[in-house]
Amino acid sequence: VVIAVDRPTPQVALRIEYAVGDALDPPEQRGMARLIGAVLPTLGTRHLRAPERKRLLQAAGFEYETPSVFVGPDTTAVSLQVPPEALELALWLEADRMGFAGDTITQATIEDGLPRAKKELDVASTSADGFAPLHACLGSAHPYGALDRPCRVSSIGAAEVAARLRRYY
């Protein structure tokens, strides 16, 4: 936990990092982290459907902002900003997502996230050239050396995503 107080700022930035990213995708499922990143902000749980997050914050008098997600080689980060008075509610909402996001994954959820994940993978593949020296040194068996392997995101199903969420997120 890192706390940096800036009293004039009327917002609290909340960032949750998961120690799983592109380099830890299963070899046969490259793109898994990007797919999860694409669907994570919109996932409901067994306790809260996705629209209820927005409704709870608005009922408490706060503007709802969809969390942003960044997927890197080693981490996936979920970030959002809320007023200081909404921090406890936002932490509760994110804790619920962290514990139960895998409960509501369906194939429709996956298909909805596929275009965003593919777009992210296209951008990532053009910037993966920076990993060329690592690939040359480490080989394709190393997670960083395998970042240029073919994308298999279209073949990933709801059961695999739910299992991954339960294990790492």
C-alpha positions as CSV (number, residue, x, y, z in Angstrom):
1,V,0.0,0.0,0.0
2,V,1.3,3.4,-1.0
3,I,-0.3,6.6,0.3
4,A,0.7,10.0,-1.1
5,V,-1.4,12.8,0.4
6,D,-2.2,15.8,-1.8
7,R,-4.8,17.8,0.1
8,P,-5.8,20.2,-2.7
9,T,-6.7,17.3,-5.0
10,P,-10.4,16.4,-4.6
11,Q,-9.8,12.8,-5.8
12,V,-8.2,9.6,-4.6
13,A,-6.4,7.4,-7.1
14,L,-6.8,3.7,-6.5
15,R,-4.5,1.3,-8.4
16,I,-4.6,-2.4,-7.9
17,E,-1.8,-4.4,-9.5
18,Y,-1.9,-8.1,-10.2
19,A,1.4,-9.9,-10.6
20,V,0.3,-11.4,-14.0
21,G,0.7,-10.0,-17.5
22,D,1.5,-10.9,-21.1
23,A,4.7,-12.8,-20.2
24,L,2.8,-15.2,-18.0
25,D,0.1,-16.1,-20.6
26,P,-0.1,-19.9,-21.1
27,P,2.0,-20.8,-24.2
28,E,-1.1,-22.0,-26.1
29,Q,-3.2,-19.0,-25.1
30,R,-1.2,-15.8,-25.9
31,G,-3.5,-12.9,-25.4
32,M,-5.1,-14.2,-22.2
33,A,-3.9,-11.2,-20.1
34,R,-5.2,-8.7,-22.7
35,L,-8.5,-10.5,-22.9
36,I,-8.9,-10.3,-19.1
37,G,-7.8,-6.7,-19.2
38,A,-10.5,-6.0,-21.8
39,V,-13.4,-7.5,-19.8
40,L,-12.2,-6.8,-16.2
41,P,-13.7,-3.3,-15.8
42,T,-17.2,-4.6,-16.8
43,L,-17.4,-7.8,-14.8
44,G,-20.0,-8.4,-12.2
45,T,-19.8,-10.9,-9.4
46,R,-22.2,-13.2,-7.7
47,H,-22.9,-10.3,-5.3
48,L,-23.1,-7.4,-7.8
49,R,-24.0,-7.2,-11.4
50,A,-21.7,-4.8,-13.3
51,P,-24.4,-2.0,-13.6
52,E,-24.9,-2.1,-9.8
53,R,-21.3,-0.7,-9.2
54,K,-22.2,2.5,-11.0
55,R,-25.6,2.6,-9.2
56,L,-24.0,2.2,-5.8
57,L,-21.5,5.0,-6.3
58,Q,-24.2,7.3,-7.8
59,A,-26.6,6.5,-4.9
60,A,-23.8,7.6,-2.5
61,G,-23.6,10.9,-4.4
62,F,-20.5,10.2,-6.5
63,E,-19.8,10.2,-10.2
64,Y,-19.0,6.8,-11.6
65,E,-15.8,6.4,-13.7
66,T,-15.1,3.1,-15.5
67,P,-11.8,1.8,-14.2
68,S,-8.9,1.8,-16.7
69,V,-6.8,-1.3,-17.1
70,F,-3.1,-1.5,-18.1
71,V,-1.6,-4.8,-19.1
72,G,2.2,-5.1,-19.2
73,P,4.6,-7.9,-19.5
74,D,4.6,-8.6,-15.7
75,T,1.5,-7.0,-14.3
76,T,-2.1,-6.1,-14.9
77,A,-3.3,-2.9,-13.2
78,V,-6.8,-1.6,-12.5
79,S,-7.0,2.2,-11.8
80,L,-9.8,4.4,-10.9
81,Q,-10.4,7.8,-9.2
82,V,-13.0,8.6,-6.7
83,P,-13.7,11.4,-4.2
84,P,-12.1,10.7,-0.8
85,E,-15.5,10.1,0.7
86,A,-16.1,7.2,-1.7
87,L,-12.8,5.4,-1.1
88,E,-14.2,2.9,1.4
89,L,-17.0,2.0,-1.1
90,A,-14.6,1.8,-4.0
91,L,-12.3,-0.5,-2.1
92,W,-15.2,-2.7,-1.2
93,L,-16.3,-2.8,-4.8
94,E,-12.8,-3.7,-6.0
95,A,-12.4,-6.3,-3.3
96,D,-15.6,-7.9,-4.4
97,R,-14.3,-7.9,-8.0
98,M,-11.0,-9.4,-6.9
99,G,-12.6,-12.2,-5.0
100,F,-15.5,-13.1,-7.4
101,A,-14.9,-11.8,-10.9
102,G,-14.6,-15.3,-12.3
103,D,-18.2,-16.1,-11.2
104,T,-20.0,-14.3,-14.0
105,I,-17.7,-15.0,-17.0
106,T,-19.7,-16.3,-20.0
107,Q,-18.8,-16.9,-23.6
108,A,-20.8,-13.7,-24.5
109,T,-18.5,-11.7,-22.1
110,I,-15.5,-13.1,-23.9
111,E,-16.9,-12.3,-27.3
112,D,-17.6,-8.8,-26.2
113,G,-14.0,-8.3,-25.0
114,L,-12.3,-9.9,-28.0
115,P,-12.3,-6.8,-30.3
116,R,-10.7,-4.7,-27.5
117,A,-8.2,-7.5,-26.7
118,K,-7.2,-7.9,-30.3
119,K,-6.7,-4.1,-30.7
120,E,-4.5,-4.1,-27.6
121,L,-2.5,-7.1,-28.9
122,D,-2.0,-5.3,-32.3
123,V,-0.5,-2.3,-30.4
124,A,1.6,-4.5,-28.1
125,S,3.0,-6.5,-31.0
126,T,4.2,-3.3,-32.8
127,S,5.9,-2.2,-29.5
128,A,7.3,-5.7,-28.7
129,D,10.4,-5.0,-30.9
130,G,12.0,-3.7,-27.7
131,F,12.0,-7.3,-26.5
132,A,14.1,-8.5,-29.5
133,P,17.4,-8.5,-27.5
134,L,15.7,-10.5,-24.7
135,H,14.3,-13.0,-27.2
136,A,17.8,-13.4,-28.7
137,C,19.4,-13.8,-25.3
138,L,16.8,-15.9,-23.5
139,G,15.1,-17.8,-26.3
140,S,11.4,-18.5,-26.9
141,A,11.2,-20.8,-23.8
142,H,11.6,-17.9,-21.5
143,P,8.4,-15.8,-20.8
144,Y,9.9,-12.6,-22.2
145,G,11.4,-14.5,-25.1
146,A,7.9,-15.7,-26.1
147,L,6.2,-12.4,-26.2
148,D,6.3,-12.5,-30.0
149,R,4.6,-15.9,-30.3
150,P,1.4,-16.0,-32.3
151,C,-1.8,-14.6,-30.7
152,R,-4.4,-17.3,-29.8
153,V,-6.9,-15.0,-28.1
154,S,-9.8,-16.1,-30.3
155,S,-9.5,-19.7,-29.1
156,I,-9.8,-18.8,-25.4
157,G,-13.0,-19.8,-23.8
158,A,-15.0,-18.7,-20.8
159,A,-13.9,-21.6,-18.6
160,E,-10.2,-20.8,-19.1
161,V,-10.7,-17.1,-18.4
162,A,-12.7,-17.9,-15.2
163,A,-10.0,-20.2,-14.0
164,R,-7.3,-17.7,-14.7
165,L,-9.3,-14.9,-12.8
166,R,-9.8,-17.2,-9.8
167,R,-6.1,-18.1,-9.7
168,Y,-4.3,-14.8,-10.4
169,Y,-6.8,-11.9,-10.0
